């Protein structure tokens, strides 16, 4: 089980999707007994069952209180949108939507006609807009470059807007002039900080998160690769 505040996730892993479901259902049965004992009511339809795999096999549905838990292709957990193949594309698309909405609400404050100083506009970007997409960056930073480019495009558009830069001013000049790192650089910086804090943590389980001795079947980036 993985719990944080009011968020609870139950994880079951097995090469055979049927066995994985049986283990998950067994734990749900135990959970149901505990809920009845403590008279806690849970609405199973507000939960979600997701099969995280690159295969086509889907785990059979499970139930709680004789009610099927909805089977979905993605789920939101502690602010992160997890799709069934863990590509992070859904998460970054959601962040793009949040950024566009926030920018629309703040357009009067940071557009070209605003009398706010350029330094203040950059402060708004750093303190309000950037934290929206940097949350969980140590994890989603492993996604394909094309996914991270979604956020880079927004940041470049943002810098051009607040600086009233003309079309012939390059993206690189904007980033250098305002000392704003590219998204890929932010990924590397934040991951290095996370790795430093984790390897020095008092909890041994956290210290082993960056264990590079694990066998890999897929040619994908892992979190420890981002810090290299």
Backbone as numpy.savetxt, mean C-alpha at the origin, in Angstrom:
# Nx Ny Nz CAx CAy CAz Cx Cy Cz
-3.01 -15.05 12.80 -3.85 -13.86 12.80 -2.97 -12.61 12.80
-3.44 -11.59 12.10 -2.77 -10.29 12.08 -3.79 -9.24 12.53
-3.50 -8.58 13.64 -4.44 -7.62 14.19 -3.77 -6.26 14.36
-4.54 -5.21 14.09 -4.07 -3.85 14.31 -5.30 -2.99 14.55
-5.41 -2.42 15.76 -6.58 -1.63 16.14 -7.84 -2.46 15.91
-8.76 -1.99 15.07 -10.00 -2.74 14.83 -9.92 -3.57 13.56
-8.72 -3.72 12.98 -8.53 -4.52 11.77 -7.99 -5.90 12.14
-8.64 -6.94 11.64 -8.21 -8.31 11.92 -8.17 -9.10 10.61
-7.06 -9.77 10.39 -6.91 -10.63 9.21 -6.50 -12.02 9.66
-7.05 -13.02 9.01 -6.70 -14.41 9.28 -6.02 -14.96 8.02
-4.81 -15.45 8.17 -4.03 -15.90 7.02 -3.86 -17.42 7.07
-4.03 -18.05 5.93 -3.83 -19.49 5.81 -3.03 -19.76 4.54
-1.93 -20.52 4.67 -1.04 -20.75 3.53 -0.85 -22.24 3.29
-1.01 -22.63 2.03 -0.76 -24.02 1.65 -0.71 -24.09 0.12
0.18 -24.93 -0.44 0.22 -25.09 -1.91 -1.12 -25.56 -2.49
-1.86 -26.32 -1.69 -3.17 -26.82 -2.12 -4.25 -25.85 -1.64
-5.00 -25.23 -2.54 -6.02 -24.27 -2.12 -7.11 -24.89 -1.25
-7.40 -26.16 -1.45 -8.42 -26.82 -0.63 -7.95 -26.95 0.81
-6.69 -27.37 0.99 -6.16 -27.50 2.36 -6.05 -26.12 3.02
-5.68 -25.12 2.26 -5.60 -23.77 2.82 -6.98 -23.32 3.31
-8.02 -23.65 2.54 -9.38 -23.28 2.94 -9.83 -24.06 4.16
-9.47 -25.33 4.22 -9.85 -26.14 5.38 -9.24 -25.59 6.65
-7.98 -25.18 6.59 -7.32 -24.59 7.77 -8.00 -23.28 8.15
-8.33 -22.50 7.13 -8.99 -21.22 7.40 -10.37 -21.43 8.02
-11.12 -22.38 7.49 -12.45 -22.65 8.03 -12.37 -23.19 9.45
-11.36 -24.01 9.72 -11.18 -24.53 11.08 -10.96 -23.40 12.07
-10.15 -22.41 11.69 -9.91 -21.30 12.59 -11.16 -20.43 12.74
-11.92 -20.28 11.67 -13.17 -19.52 11.77 -14.16 -20.21 12.70
-14.16 -21.54 12.69 -15.04 -22.27 13.60 -14.65 -22.01 15.06
-13.35 -21.99 15.32 -12.88 -21.67 16.68 -13.23 -20.23 17.04
-13.08 -19.35 16.06 -13.41 -17.94 16.30 -14.90 -17.77 16.58
-15.72 -18.54 15.91 -17.16 -18.44 16.13 -17.53 -18.84 17.56
-16.88 -19.89 18.06 -17.13 -20.30 19.45 -16.74 -19.19 20.41
-15.61 -18.55 20.16 -15.14 -17.46 21.02 -16.09 -16.27 20.97
-16.57 -15.94 19.77 -17.51 -14.81 19.62 -18.81 -15.07 20.36
-19.31 -16.31 20.28 -20.55 -16.65 20.98 -20.34 -16.62 22.48
-19.17 -17.06 22.94 -18.89 -17.08 24.37 -18.88 -15.66 24.94
-18.31 -14.73 24.19 -18.21 -13.34 24.65 -19.32 -12.45 24.12
-20.30 -13.08 23.49 -21.50 -12.37 23.00 -21.13 -11.18 22.11
-20.26 -11.46 21.16 -19.85 -10.44 20.19 -20.47 -10.78 18.85
-21.19 -9.82 18.28 -21.84 -10.03 16.99 -20.95 -9.51 15.86
-20.78 -10.34 14.86 -19.97 -9.99 13.70 -20.80 -10.16 12.44
-20.67 -9.20 11.53 -21.38 -9.29 10.25 -20.43 -9.86 9.20
-20.57 -11.16 8.85 -19.63 -11.78 7.90 -19.63 -11.12 6.53
-20.74 -10.50 6.13 -20.81 -9.90 4.80 -19.94 -8.65 4.67
-19.48 -8.11 5.80 -18.59 -6.96 5.76 -17.12 -7.38 5.72
-16.89 -8.68 5.74 -15.53 -9.19 5.61 -15.28 -9.58 4.16
-14.09 -10.06 3.86 -13.75 -10.45 2.50 -12.76 -11.60 2.53
-12.90 -12.51 1.57 -11.97 -13.62 1.40 -11.23 -13.42 0.08
-9.91 -13.39 0.14 -9.09 -13.17 -1.05 -8.07 -14.29 -1.15
-7.88 -14.81 -2.35 -6.84 -15.81 -2.60 -5.65 -15.11 -3.24
-4.56 -15.00 -2.51 -3.36 -14.36 -3.02 -2.49 -15.43 -3.70
-2.48 -15.40 -5.00 -1.74 -16.40 -5.76 -1.54 -15.92 -7.19
-0.54 -16.49 -7.87 -0.35 -16.20 -9.29 -0.94 -17.32 -10.14
-1.50 -18.33 -9.48 -2.14 -19.43 -10.18 -3.59 -19.07 -10.49
-4.24 -19.96 -11.23 -5.65 -19.75 -11.55 -6.56 -20.38 -10.51
-5.98 -21.19 -9.63 -6.79 -21.87 -8.61 -7.32 -20.85 -7.60
-8.59 -20.97 -7.28 -9.22 -20.11 -6.30 -9.65 -20.96 -5.11
-9.40 -20.48 -3.92 -9.79 -21.23 -2.73 -11.31 -21.27 -2.61
-11.86 -22.41 -2.21 -13.31 -22.50 -1.99 -13.75 -21.51 -0.92
-15.00 -21.08 -0.96 -15.48 -20.09 0.01 -15.56 -20.65 1.42
-15.47 -19.77 2.38 -15.60 -20.14 3.79 -16.81 -19.39 4.36
-17.20 -19.77 5.56 -18.38 -19.14 6.16 -18.17 -18.90 7.64
-18.95 -17.99 8.16 -18.97 -17.68 9.58 -20.42 -17.48 9.98
-20.85 -18.18 11.03 -22.25 -18.15 11.45 -23.18 -18.56 10.30
-22.75 -19.59 9.55 -23.53 -20.13 8.44 -23.78 -19.11 7.33
-22.93 -18.10 7.25 -23.03 -17.09 6.21 -21.73 -17.04 5.43
-21.82 -17.15 4.11 -20.62 -17.12 3.29 -19.94 -15.75 3.36
-18.64 -15.78 3.56 -17.86 -14.54 3.50 -17.63 -14.20 2.02
-17.94 -12.99 1.59 -17.81 -12.63 0.17 -16.40 -12.86 -0.36
-16.32 -13.48 -1.53 -15.04 -13.72 -2.20 -14.74 -12.53 -3.11
-13.60 -11.89 -2.91 -13.24 -10.71 -3.69 -11.83 -10.87 -4.26
-11.51 -10.01 -5.21 -10.20 -10.03 -5.84 -9.23 -9.05 -5.18
-9.73 -8.24 -4.30 -8.88 -7.29 -3.59 -9.52 -6.93 -2.25
-8.70 -6.44 -1.35 -9.20 -6.07 -0.03 -8.36 -4.92 0.51
-8.96 -4.10 1.34 -8.23 -2.99 1.96 -7.93 -3.34 3.41
-6.66 -3.30 3.76 -6.24 -3.64 5.13 -5.24 -2.61 5.61
-5.54 -2.00 6.75 -4.75 -0.93 7.37 -4.29 0.11 6.33
-5.22 0.51 5.47 -4.93 1.57 4.52 -4.25 1.14 3.24
-3.98 -0.16 3.10 -3.33 -0.68 1.89 -4.31 -1.51 1.08
-4.38 -1.27 -0.22 -5.24 -2.04 -1.10 -4.45 -3.23 -1.65
-4.84 -4.42 -1.24 -4.12 -5.64 -1.61 -4.90 -6.38 -2.68
-4.33 -6.49 -3.88 -4.97 -7.25 -4.94 -4.47 -8.69 -4.89
-5.17 -9.57 -5.60 -4.90 -11.01 -5.47 -3.51 -11.41 -5.95
-2.90 -10.63 -6.83 -1.55 -10.95 -7.30 -0.49 -10.03 -6.68
-0.91 -9.18 -5.76 -0.01 -8.27 -5.05 0.84 -7.44 -6.02
0.19 -6.89 -7.04 0.89 -6.03 -7.99 0.93 -4.58 -7.52
0.07 -4.22 -6.56 -0.05 -2.88 -6.00 -0.66 -1.87 -6.97
-1.10 -2.33 -8.13 -1.69 -1.41 -9.09 -2.97 -0.80 -8.55
-3.80 -1.62 -7.90 -5.05 -1.12 -7.32 -4.76 -0.08 -6.25
-3.76 -0.34 -5.44 -3.42 0.60 -4.36 -2.98 1.95 -4.92
-2.12 1.93 -5.93 -1.60 3.17 -6.49 -2.67 3.93 -7.27
-3.59 3.20 -7.89 -4.71 3.86 -8.56 -5.60 4.57 -7.53
-5.79 3.91 -6.38 -6.58 4.52 -5.32 -5.89 5.77 -4.78
-4.57 5.70 -4.62 -3.82 6.86 -4.15 -3.88 8.01 -5.16
-3.85 7.64 -6.43 -3.97 8.67 -7.46 -5.31 9.38 -7.35
-6.38 8.62 -7.11 -7.70 9.23 -6.94 -7.75 10.15 -5.74
-7.14 9.72 -4.63 -7.11 10.56 -3.43 -6.34 11.85 -3.67
-5.23 11.74 -4.39 -4.42 12.92 -4.68 -5.16 13.89 -5.60
-5.82 13.38 -6.61 -6.56 14.23 -7.53 -7.69 14.96 -6.79
-8.37 14.25 -5.90 -9.46 14.87 -5.13 -8.92 15.94 -4.19
-7.83 15.62 -3.51 -7.22 16.60 -2.60 -6.74 17.83 -3.36
-6.15 17.60 -4.53 -5.66 18.71 -5.35 -6.82 19.57 -5.82
-7.92 18.95 -6.16 -9.10 19.70 -6.60 -9.63 20.59 -5.49
-9.65 20.08 -4.27 -10.14 20.86 -3.13 -9.20 21.99 -2.74
-7.91 21.81 -3.05 -6.91 22.82 -2.67 -6.44 23.65 -3.84
-7.12 23.53 -4.97 -6.68 24.22 -6.18 -6.63 25.73 -5.99
-7.60 26.26 -5.26 -7.65 27.71 -5.04 -6.44 28.21 -4.26
-5.80 27.31 -3.51 -4.70 27.70 -2.65 -3.35 27.64 -3.34
-3.21 26.74 -4.30 -1.89 26.51 -4.88 -1.85 26.67 -6.39
-2.93 27.15 -7.00 -2.90 27.30 -8.46 -2.06 28.52 -8.86
-1.99 28.76 -10.15 -1.12 29.83 -10.66 -1.61 31.22 -10.25
-2.89 31.37 -9.95 -3.42 32.68 -9.57 -3.34 32.93 -8.06
-2.97 31.92 -7.31 -2.89 32.08 -5.86 -1.75 33.02 -5.47
-2.00 33.85 -4.46 -0.99 34.78 -3.97 -0.09 34.15 -2.90
-0.29 32.87 -2.63 0.55 32.18 -1.67 1.97 32.07 -2.23
2.96 32.23 -1.37 4.35 32.18 -1.83 4.71 30.78 -2.32
5.72 30.72 -3.15 6.15 29.44 -3.70 6.63 28.50 -2.60
7.34 29.03 -1.61 7.81 28.19 -0.50 6.64 27.60 0.26
5.58 28.39 0.44 4.41 27.88 1.15 3.69 26.81 0.33
3.66 26.98 -0.98 3.04 25.98 -1.84 3.82 24.66 -1.78
5.14 24.77 -1.76 5.96 23.56 -1.65 5.75 22.88 -0.30
5.54 23.69 0.74 5.27 23.14 2.07 3.95 22.38 2.07
2.95 22.91 1.40 1.66 22.22 1.27 1.85 20.87 0.58
2.67 20.87 -0.46 2.95 19.63 -1.19 3.64 18.60 -0.28
4.62 19.04 0.49 5.41 18.12 1.31 4.63 17.61 2.52
3.77 18.44 3.09 3.11 18.07 4.36 1.71 17.51 4.19
1.06 17.78 3.05 -0.32 17.33 2.87 -0.45 16.31 1.74
0.15 16.62 0.60 -0.02 15.74 -0.57 0.93 14.55 -0.56
2.20 14.78 -0.31 3.16 13.68 -0.38 2.90 12.57 0.63
2.49 12.87 1.88 2.21 11.78 2.83 1.10 10.84 2.37
0.23 11.30 1.46 -0.85 10.43 0.98 -0.28 9.22 0.26
0.74 9.45 -0.60 1.26 8.32 -1.39 2.49 7.66 -0.79
3.15 8.30 0.18 4.32 7.66 0.79 3.93 6.62 1.84
2.67 6.62 2.28 2.25 5.64 3.27 2.39 4.22 2.70
3.10 3.36 3.39 3.30 1.99 2.95 4.26 1.85 1.79
5.06 2.89 1.55 5.95 2.88 0.39 7.01 1.79 0.48
7.34 1.35 1.71 8.33 0.28 1.87 7.83 -1.04 1.30
6.51 -1.15 1.12 5.92 -2.37 0.56 5.57 -2.20 -0.91
4.78 -1.17 -1.22 4.36 -1.02 -2.62 5.49 -0.53 -3.52
6.61 -0.14 -2.92 7.76 0.26 -3.73 8.29 -0.87 -4.58
7.90 -2.11 -4.28 8.34 -3.27 -5.06 7.56 -3.43 -6.36
6.53 -2.63 -6.57 5.70 -2.79 -7.76 6.46 -2.40 -9.02
5.87 -2.65 -10.16 6.50 -2.35 -11.43 6.74 -0.85 -11.57
7.79 -0.46 -12.30 8.05 0.97 -12.52 6.88 1.70 -13.15
6.10 0.99 -13.97 4.95 1.62 -14.62 3.90 2.03 -13.60
3.80 1.29 -12.48 2.85 1.65 -11.44 3.31 2.88 -10.67
4.61 2.91 -10.32 5.15 4.07 -9.61 5.10 5.32 -10.48
5.12 5.13 -11.80 5.09 6.27 -12.72 3.77 7.03 -12.60
2.72 6.35 -12.14 1.43 7.00 -11.93 1.59 8.16 -10.96
2.33 7.92 -9.88 2.54 8.95 -8.86 3.55 9.99 -9.33
4.55 9.55 -10.09 5.55 10.48 -10.59 4.91 11.49 -11.55
3.99 11.04 -12.35 3.27 11.93 -13.27 2.49 12.99 -12.50
1.84 12.55 -11.42 1.10 13.52 -10.60 2.04 14.53 -9.96
3.15 14.07 -9.44 4.09 14.98 -8.77 4.66 16.00 -9.76
4.98 15.56 -10.96 5.51 16.48 -11.96 4.47 17.53 -12.35
3.22 17.08 -12.50 2.15 18.02 -12.81 1.95 19.01 -11.67
2.09 18.52 -10.45 1.93 19.36 -9.27 3.01 20.45 -9.23
4.26 20.08 -9.46 5.36 21.05 -9.44 5.20 22.09 -10.54
4.73 21.67 -11.68 4.54 22.60 -12.79 3.41 23.59 -12.48
2.40 23.11 -11.76 1.28 23.97 -11.42 1.69 25.05 -10.41
2.34 24.63 -9.32 2.63 25.58 -8.25 3.73 26.57 -8.63
4.53 26.21 -9.64 5.62 27.10 -10.06 5.27 27.93 -11.30
4.10 27.63 -11.90 3.69 28.30 -13.13 4.76 28.15 -14.21
5.41 27.01 -14.25 6.48 26.78 -15.22 5.92 26.65 -16.63
6.64 27.18 -17.59 6.23 27.07 -18.99 6.52 25.67 -19.51
6.03 25.38 -20.72 6.11 24.03 -21.25 7.54 23.57 -21.54
8.43 24.53 -21.80 9.78 24.15 -22.17 10.69 23.91 -20.96
10.19 24.13 -19.75 10.96 23.82 -18.54 10.86 22.32 -18.28
11.98 21.65 -18.24 11.98 20.19 -18.12 11.57 19.74 -16.73
11.13 18.50 -16.66 10.75 17.89 -15.38 11.95 17.81 -14.44
13.10 17.49 -14.99 14.31 17.38 -14.17 14.69 18.72 -13.57
14.55 19.79 -14.32 14.87 21.12 -13.79 13.96 21.50 -12.63
12.68 21.14 -12.74 11.73 21.43 -11.66 12.13 20.70 -10.39
12.47 19.43 -10.51 12.84 18.65 -9.33 14.15 19.16 -8.72
15.10 19.52 -9.56 16.38 20.01 -9.06 16.23 21.39 -8.41
15.45 22.26 -9.04 15.28 23.63 -8.54 14.62 23.63 -7.17
13.60 22.80 -6.99 12.85 22.78 -5.73 13.36 21.72 -4.76
14.39 21.00 -5.15 14.98 19.95 -4.31 13.93 18.92 -3.89
13.12 18.53 -4.86 12.09 17.52 -4.64 12.57 16.21 -5.28
12.77 15.15 -4.51 13.25 13.88 -5.08 12.19 13.21 -5.93
12.64 12.44 -6.90 11.71 11.63 -7.70 11.10 10.54 -6.82
9.99 9.99 -7.29 9.30 8.95 -6.54 10.23 7.76 -6.29
11.01 7.38 -7.29 11.94 6.26 -7.13 12.98 6.54 -6.05
13.39 7.79 -5.94 14.36 8.16 -4.91 13.73 8.13 -3.53
12.47 8.57 -3.44 11.75 8.52 -2.16 11.61 7.07 -1.70
11.35 6.17 -2.64 11.24 4.75 -2.31 12.54 4.25 -1.70
13.66 4.60 -2.31 14.96 4.13 -1.83 15.27 4.72 -0.45
15.02 6.01 -0.27 15.31 6.67 1.01 14.48 6.08 2.14
13.18 5.96 1.91 12.30 5.44 2.96 12.59 3.98 3.28
12.93 3.20 2.26 13.23 1.80 2.50 14.52 1.64 3.30
15.51 2.47 3.02 16.76 2.42 3.79 16.51 2.76 5.26
15.66 3.76 5.51 15.33 4.12 6.89 14.61 2.96 7.58
13.68 2.36 6.85 12.91 1.26 7.42 13.81 0.07 7.73
14.75 -0.21 6.82 15.67 -1.33 7.03 16.56 -1.07 8.24
17.05 0.16 8.38 17.91 0.50 9.52 17.18 0.33 10.83
15.95 0.83 10.89 15.17 0.71 12.12 14.81 -0.74 12.43
14.52 -1.51 11.37 14.11 -2.91 11.57 15.27 -3.77 12.05
16.43 -3.60 11.43 17.58 -4.44 11.79 18.10 -4.14 13.19
17.75 -2.98 13.74 18.18 -2.61 15.09 17.07 -2.76 16.11
15.95 -3.30 15.68 14.79 -3.41 16.57 15.02 -4.46 17.64
14.40 -4.27 18.79 14.55 -5.21 19.90 13.83 -6.53 19.65
12.84 -6.51 18.77 12.08 -7.72 18.45 12.84 -8.53 17.39
13.19 -9.75 17.70 13.96 -10.58 16.79 13.21 -10.88 15.50
11.89 -11.04 15.57 11.11 -11.33 14.38 11.17 -10.17 13.39
11.19 -8.96 13.91 11.28 -7.79 13.04 12.68 -7.69 12.43
13.69 -8.06 13.19 15.06 -7.97 12.68 15.30 -8.91 11.51
14.52 -9.99 11.42 14.72 -10.97 10.35 13.85 -10.70 9.12
13.15 -9.57 9.09 12.29 -9.26 7.95 13.10 -9.10 6.66
14.34 -8.64 6.79 15.17 -8.43 5.62 16.12 -9.60 5.40
15.66 -10.79 5.71 16.45 -11.99 5.49 16.51 -12.32 4.00
17.70 -12.26 3.40 17.83 -12.47 1.96 18.12 -13.93 1.60
18.08 -14.83 2.58 18.39 -16.23 2.31 17.18 -17.03 1.84
16.02 -16.38 1.74 14.80 -17.07 1.32 14.86 -17.35 -0.18
14.49 -18.58 -0.57 14.46 -18.93 -1.99 13.34 -18.18 -2.69
13.64 -17.69 -3.89 12.65 -16.93 -4.66 12.30 -17.69 -5.93
11.00 -17.76 -6.21 10.55 -18.41 -7.43 10.24 -17.38 -8.52
9.95 -16.17 -8.13 9.54 -15.15 -9.09 10.62 -14.10 -9.23
10.74 -13.57 -10.42 11.72 -12.51 -10.68 11.08 -11.16 -10.37
10.78 -10.95 -9.11 10.17 -9.71 -8.68 11.05 -9.05 -7.61
10.89 -7.73 -7.50 11.62 -7.02 -6.46 11.02 -7.33 -5.10
11.89 -7.46 -4.11 11.48 -7.57 -2.73 11.87 -6.30 -2.00
11.35 -6.14 -0.79 11.63 -4.92 -0.03 13.11 -4.70 0.17
13.86 -5.78 0.43 15.29 -5.62 0.67 16.04 -5.19 -0.59
15.46 -5.46 -1.76 16.10 -5.04 -3.01 16.06 -3.53 -3.19
15.09 -2.88 -2.60 14.91 -1.44 -2.77 15.99 -0.65 -2.05
16.63 -1.25 -1.06 17.63 -0.55 -0.27 19.04 -0.73 -0.81
19.18 -1.45 -1.90 20.49 -1.74 -2.45 20.91 -0.67 -3.46
